[in-house]
Amino acid sequence: MQNVKDTDKQYVADTYARFDLEITSGKGSLLYDDKGNEYIDLGTGIAVNTFGVSDSEWVNAVTEQLGKFQHTSNLYYSSPSAALAKLLCEKTGAKKVFFGNSGAEANECMIKVARKWAQDTKGKGDYNIVTLKNSFHGRTVTTLKATGQDVFHHDFGPFPEGFLYAEPNDLESVKELVKENRCAAVMMELVQGEGGVIALDRDFVLGVEALCKSENILLMIDEVQTGNGRCGELYAYMNYGIKPDVLSTAKGLGGGLPIGAALLFDKVEKTLGKGSHGSTFGGNPISCAGAVNVISRITDDVLLGVRERSRYVFSELSCAKGIKSVSGMGLMIGIETEADVNAVLGECMARGVLPIKAKNKLRLLPALNIPMELLERAVKVIKEVAAELA
């Protein structure tokens, strides 16, 4: 561990506050460190390892593609990219898909689509995009500006203009911005992950959808973290009964490989043309092979299991000693504790459970298929620690 730690500190950019823990292997929802200690994984690489670590079916799908070719660029056709796009469109009703490498790139694509669509159909001045305060949309210069948190708006300016911030769950706040400014779209997460794992109210979301239709602007849903089964449906918007015009997703899509996607629905199906956008690694066949495996396995039974596990966590932790509140949706859960979250997190790690955090909350993002026995053990530890440190 010390050699790895020293090497990391010497050569890796100092942008991460790492835990004092080196992961060396894992299987399913169990991880192991360099000393052989076992941990129950409740973070899945920040909602990335959809079916856990070293999932056999996923490994086989990726390995099979590795044996064929690893990359060709978008100058040529490849089966994994086409198959994944077809699968995503069939399951969502989207018409086209653009592939990138990350959630930030998927969100950049959404923003470009909104502005080009508005320019094509409304006018060059209709470029503003309304996002929500407390949101998080990525770490590029543009997606930082789209993020509705002032803390991210330092150090890297000047930022692109054209982003307006409304109060979450306050429809009048959104209406005011849309009616007083020339807008292209509203862009929002349905569960604000980095903002504290807070789900938006159903009436607010339905109201925003109706507003977008009446004002002829796009409804864009950021499902980078909420998507791919995480919230109990394939995509979180399905829990609300709405239909987006553009949807971004990443993280759990690839099951552990970097990939992002922007799904384009009817209104913007033809907005992007040849040469209007691109990505060298977008649609990489290995990442797409992993994603085809993931999406094809998120069945109704898997989603039912997500909802059942979610109900268990909420029922066990809501009103438990030392716990102030439990928020979120599906297996994207935030836990506000009476004790300092860092102390709770550290003690959970010491007892073999690895949650992560979002602001002042523990954040749980376990594998969709985490065995109930492991989930029960992990929840028991969280309850014990929260009570003892309260």
N, C-alpha and C positions, 0 to 999 in steps of 0.2 A: 504493500500500500504506500509506504513512505516514498519509494522510488517513483511510483506513478504520480503521487501528489506533488513531489518536488519537480518532476519533469513538466507536469501540467502548469504549475505556477511559473516556471521559467519560460515556457514557450507558448502557452495558450493565452490569448487576449483576456485581460482580467475583467470580463463582463458578467461573470456569474458568481453568485454567493453559494458555492457548493456546500452540501452537507459533507461531514467528515466520514464519507462512506464510499468504498469502491465496490461496485457490482461486477462480479466476474462471470456469473451464469444464472440461468433461470429456466423454469418450465411452467407453463400455464400461469397461475397467479402466485407463484412462489419465486423469489429471487434469493441469491446467495452472494455473500461478500467474500473478500479475499481471505477471511479467517474461517470460512465455512458456516457462518451464522445464516440462519434462514429468516426470511421476511415475507409477510403477506403484502402483495403489491396492490395498493389502492390508488396508484397514480397512472399506471400504464403509459409512462413516458409522456404525460400530460395528454391523456385521451387518445393515444396513438395506437397502442398494441390492442386492437379491438378484441381479439380472441386470446389475449395473453402472450406470454413469451415463448418463442420457439414452437408455435403451434404447428403440428405436423402437416396438416392439409395445406396451410399457407406456405410452409417451407417447401413442400413438394411442388406447388404451383410455381413458386419463384425459381426454384432450382431447375425445373424443366425448361423454363424460358432462358435461364442462364446458359444452358447447354446449346441453345439455338443461336442467339445473338443478343448482345447487351444493349446496343444502341444503333440507330441508323440516321437519326434526325428526322424532321418533318418534311424532308424532300421526297420521302418515299412512304408508301402505305405500310402499315404493320397491323397484324391481326389483333394483338392485345389492346391497342388503342381503340380500334374500331369496335371491338367486342364490349369494352368498358363503356364507351359512349352510348352504344345501343342499350345496354343494360340500364344505365342511369336514366336515359330518356324514357324507356318503357316503364320504369318504376315510378317516375315522377310526372310524366306528361311534358317534360321539356322537349324542345325541338332540336337543339344543338348543344354541344359541349366544347368548351375550350379548356385544354389541359396546360397547367403550369407545374410548379414544383413545391408550392407552399400555400398556406392560407393567405399570407400577405399578397402574393402574386394573384391569387384568385380574387381577392378584394380589389387589387389594382385593376384587374380586368373588368370587374363590375363597374368601377368608377369610369373607366374609359368607355364602356358600353353605354352607360347613362349619358355621358356628355356627347358622344357621337350621335346617339339616338335623338337627344334633344336638339342638337344642331341640325340634324337631318329633317326633323319633323316640326320643330317649334321655332328655333332661332338661336343665333350664336350667344345671345345673352342669357339664355335659360340653362345655366351651367351649375347653379347651386345645388348642393346635396345636403339634406337635413339628416343628421345622425342624432343619437341620444346622449345626453350627459351620462357619465359613468360607463360608457361603452369602451370597447377595445377592438381595433380593426387591423393591427399589424405594426411593424417596425420600419417600414420604408418611410421616406419623408412624407409621401402623400397619405399613406394609411395612418401615420402618426397624427397628421392633421385631421383626418377623419375621426380619430378617436376623441371621444368627448370627455377627456380628463386633462385638466391644465398641467398636471405633473409631467405629462409627456410632451408638452409644447415648449420645452426649453432646449438649449444647447445646439439644436440642428437647424435653426432658422436661417434665412427666411423660408417660411412654409408656403405651399401653394394656397391660393385663396379659393373661396367657393364652398366652404363647409360651415353649416349653421347647426347649433346644438339646442335641441328641445329637451324638456323635462320628461323622463320616462314615466309612463302611466298617466300622462297629462295630455289628453287629446287637444285641448285648447291651445296648449303651447306649440304643438306641431302645426295646428291650423293657422296660427298667427304667423309663424315663419313662412309657411307655404304661400299664404295669401299676400304677404308683404314683400316677398322676394320672387324673382324669376327662378324657378326650380326645375331640376331635371328628375329628382328622385328623393325618396326617403330610404335610408339604409339603416337596418337595425338587427341586433342579435335578439332572439326570442328569450334566451337566458343569458344575462350578462355575466360571463364567466369570470374574467379577470376583475370585473367590477364587484365581485362578491357573491356570485352564483345566485342571481336574483332573476326569477322568471317574470316576464311581463304579464300584466293582467289581460285576460281574454277580451274583454270589452274594448280595451285600449287598442289591441292589435287589430280587431275587426274594424274599429273606427278608423285606424290609419289606412287599412286596405280600402275602405270606402272613400276616404279622402283622396287617395292616390287616383282612384278611378274617376272621381268627379272633377279633379283638377288636371287630369291627363298627364300625370307624372308616374314614374316607375316605382314599384314596390320591390326593394332589394333586401334579401334576407341573408345575413352572414351566419352560415352554419358551419364555420370552420371547426368549432368545438362541439356544437350541439348535434351535428349530423351523424349519419352512419350508425343509427340504432341507439345512440347515446341517451336520448330522451324518451325512449319507449315506443317511438315510431321510427321509420327509416330516416325521416327528417323531421325536425321539431315543428316546422310549420304545419305538418299534418295533424298535430295535436290541437291546432287552432281552427282548422277548417278553412284556411285561406289558400290563395294561389299566388305565389310571387311572380314577378316578371323576370327577375334574375336571382340566382341563388349561388352562393359560394360555399365550397366545402374543401376540407383537407384533412389534417390530423389522422383520424381513424380510417379514412378512405383507403390508404395504402397498407394498413395493418402493421406498419413499422418501416415502410419505405417512403421517401419524400415524394409527394404528389399533391397538387391542388387542382381544383376544377371550378369553372364557372358554368352553370347551367343556364341556358338561354331559352326562355319560354316564348310563346307566340308573338308577343309585341315586338321583341328584339331579335327574332330568329334570323333576320337578314342584315342586322346592323353591322356586323363584322364581315368584311370582304377580304379578298386576297391582298396581303401586304399591310393590312390595317393593324395587325397585332401578331405577335410571335413569341416563341420560346425555344431555345436550342434543345433543352432537355424535356420540354413539355410533351407528355404522352410517351415517356420512356417505356419501352416494352417490358422491362422487369418490374417497374413500379406498377404499370397497368395490369400485369399478370397477377401481382399480389392483390390489387384492388378488385379485379374480377372475382377472385376467390372470396374476398371479404364480402362484397355486396351480394354475391349469389348465395351466401350462407346466412345472411340476415333475414331469416324466415319469420313467419308469424309466430312460430314456437319460440324462437330466440327473443323476439320482441315481448312476448308474453312473459318470458323469464326475466327480462329487464324490469318490466313493470312489477312483477312479484317481488324481486329483490329490492326494488325501490320502496315499495310499501313496507317491507320488513325493516329497512334502515330508518325510515321516517317514524314508524311506530315504536321502535326500540329507543330512539334517541330524542324524539320530541318530548319535552318536559322531564327528561332524565336529570338527575342531580348534576349540577355544574354546567348544564347546557342551556343557553338562553333561547336559541332558535335553531331550526333546521329549514333550509330553503333549497330551491332548485327544482329539478324535474328528471325523472328517470334515474339513471346512474350518473348524474351530474349534480352533486349534492354539496351544499355548504353548511358548516356547523359552527355556530357562534358559541364560544365557551366563556364561562365566567372568568376563568384563568387566562393569562396571556397565551395567545395562540402558539407562540414559539416554544413556550415551556411545554404545552400539551403535545405539540408536534415532536419535540425532542424526546419526551418520555415515551410516546408511542413507538418511536424508532427503537428506543432502548429495549422495548418489550416485543420487538419483532413485527411491527406493523408500520407500513410506509404510506401514510397519506401525504398530500401536499397542502398548500394553502392558497387563499385568494384574499387579499387585504387582511382583515382581522379574523378570518374564518379558516377552519380546516376545510380542505376540499377533497372530496372522494370522487375518483374517476376509475373505478375498477373495471376489469375486463367484463364484457357483456355476459360471458358465461362463467364468471367466477363461481366455483362450487359453493353451495350454501354453507357447508361445514366451515370453509375458510372465511366466508363473510361473517358468519356468526361469531367465530373466534375473534376476528378483527373488531367487530362492533363491541364485543364484550370488553376488549382492551380499551377502546375509546371511552366507553362508559366509565370504566374503572378510573382511568387517568383523569377524565374531566371531573369526576366526583372528588378524587383525592386532592387535586390541586385547587379546587374551588375555594 
